[in-house]
């Protein structure tokens, strides 16, 4: 599969076909910038861990993904904003990915997660995780990394035990709009560990 990144998305969203066909809703483009649409798709729709499928539960899943974040981490995005991007952009984007045999980073994480069995024989045996550029990760990607840690397969009793996970990053150096906040990363780590 060819991988779609923010540059591909932005060009197609602004009407110039790339790997994706052009997004032709000029009215929507005037209301929502490509950066904001990408951020909402990555952070709330795909990157939160909830994969919306248009079923009856989609509105609840949008609200759940939105509620996961603190007010500061939402960066002014309302559930209505997420729903508008889901209907106005995400359905086009998802269709373009599927019809052209493309994927984005969130699709790759989803595929890897499906192959990951936390307690199974085939689960990765990673004893330490050191990762740079963490500011470009979504909550889904951070959860995936943490779940790869071998020590989490055991019932750890010592509350002061050190889990060998190192994430480094600078929120001022993000490559694509992710809404990265260290506070949100800490919350995910505490939740997963």
Secondary structure, DSSP 8 states (H G I E B T S, - for coil): -EE--HHHHHHHHTT--SSS-----HHHHHHS-HHHHHHHIIIIIITTS----SSTTHHHHHHHHHHTS-HHHHTT--HHHHHHHIIIIIHHHHHHHHHTTEE-HHHHHHHHHHH--TTSTTS--B--EEES-GGG--HHHHHHHHHTBGGGGS----TT----EEE---GGG-SS-----HHHHHHHHHHH-
